[in-house]
């Protein structure tokens, strides 16, 4: 069963990119990947972005979709320590370190185009 961890940028493309080709690629990615994971920080980032752009009701709908279609990995002490190590080593944001830490902890590639994540040696990444 293919598994993957998804970065916030995946959802930005999913919800805001109007290109039909991109929409098809995203739908195919979701369909073919059975083990879909995200860090709980992704819920925060997408909820906040949607809240600002489209309001609370849409933010709630998107959160519901994400929580049904993806397994949300909460921050526990192990992930917190791993994330801190990555953040210290690479000088990245808290959100990026939690997403990278989730990818490393799960042992699955991170679907992203973020150069902060694609340059890390500790995780595998793949572009959509």
KAKA-V729308 format. One line per field, one symbol per residue. ss: DSSP state (H for helix, E for strand, L for the rest). A space follows every 10 residues. Layout:
ss: ???
This chain:
ss: LLEEEELHHH HHHHHHLLLH HHHHHHHHHH HHLLEEEEEH HHHHHHHHHH HHHHLHHHHH HHHHHHHHHL EEELLLHHHH HHHHHHHHHH LLLHHHHHHH HHHHHHLLEE ELLLHHHHLL LLLLEELL
